[in-house]
């Protein structure tokens, strides 16, 4: 006998039993292939979903810093300061 049920679909139309699985699939797709061999993207996507609150807090702090940004800060040359590459 046929039964009805509830499911969730990612952006590609794949069926999942939980919203977390569908969202993790979408996140993994956005990340693309990461690493050699089997992609690390699915595991990273699950971690992003699990740490969502902390990640959103980091992005909120980032947005606030960008709003307050008055130019680059000059740092003295020290051995313990690593300069990050400018990504635009």
N, C-alpha and C positions, 0 to 999 in steps of 0.2 A: 504494500500500500504506500502511496506517495505521502510524503510529509513535508510540511513547510518548515523553514528555519530562517535563521538570521545569519547574515554574513557581511563581510566588508571587502571592498575592492580597492586596490591601489590604482594609481593613475593609468596604468597599462591595462587595467581590467582583470588582473589576476585576483582570484578569490582567496580570502583569508578568514580564519575563524574569529580573530580578535582585532580591534582597532589598532592595537600596538603592532601586530604583525604587518598589517597593511601600511601603517605609517613608516615602520622600519624599512619596508620594501621601497617606498617612495624615497626615503632618505638615502638608501644605498644606491638607488638609481641616480640621484643628484650627485653623489660623491664619485660615481664612476668606479673604474677598476683601480684598486690601491694595492701595491705590493707585487712581489713576484709570486708565481704559482697561483694558488687560490686567493681570490681578492679578499682583502681585509674589510672592505666597505660594509658588508652586512653586520659584522661585529661592531664596527664603529657606529653604524646607524643605531643599533640597539643601545649602545652606551650613551649616544646623544639623547635618545628618548628617555633613558633612565635618569640622566643628569640634566634634564630640560630646565628645571628651576634654576640651578646654578649657572647654566649656560646663558639663560636669559638675563640673569643678574650681571654676568660679565659683559654682555652686549649692551645693557643699559648703562653700565659704567663707561664703556667705550664711547657710546653716543654722547654721554655727558662730557667726557674729556675732549671729544671733537668739537663740541659747542664752545668749550672754554679755551680751545687751542689758540694761542697767541703767537705762534711761530715755534721754531725748533729751539730746544734748550741746548745751550752750549755746555758740554761736560768736559771736565779736565781729563787729560789722558791718564788712564789708570789701567793696571793690568787686569782688574776684575770687572771691567766694563766692556761688554760685547756690543758692537754696533750691528743692528739688524739691517738687512738690505731694504732699500726703499722699493715698495711694490706699487707705487703710483698713488 
